[in-house]
């Protein structure tokens, strides 16, 4: 941004960082910078592939991106990925 945008331009990223802090960082209190980096990386994967978003009709961003049906979960509450998603995740 060049500073000429509206005040609401940053709203989505501000909301994302609020989610990161309240749903992960404040709950686990990392002791080192490396621990924090790892924690945020894990959370971003969770946020994109497992956490349903109200604005996306309770789908995950990956479901919307890959045009998939609503994700299924196993008995332990772990998301079951499709073959297409597994190929994408393997290339991270």
QUIMOVEN-V422285 format. One record per helix or strand of 3 or more residues. SS is the DSSP state (H for helix, E for strand). FROM is the first residue (numbers start at 1). TO is the last residue. If there is no record, write none. Layout:
ss->SS from->FROM to->TO
ss->SS from->FROM to->TO
//
This chain:
ss->H from->7 to->28
ss->H from->33 to->49
ss->H from->54 to->56
ss->H from->61 to->65
ss->H from->83 to->90
//
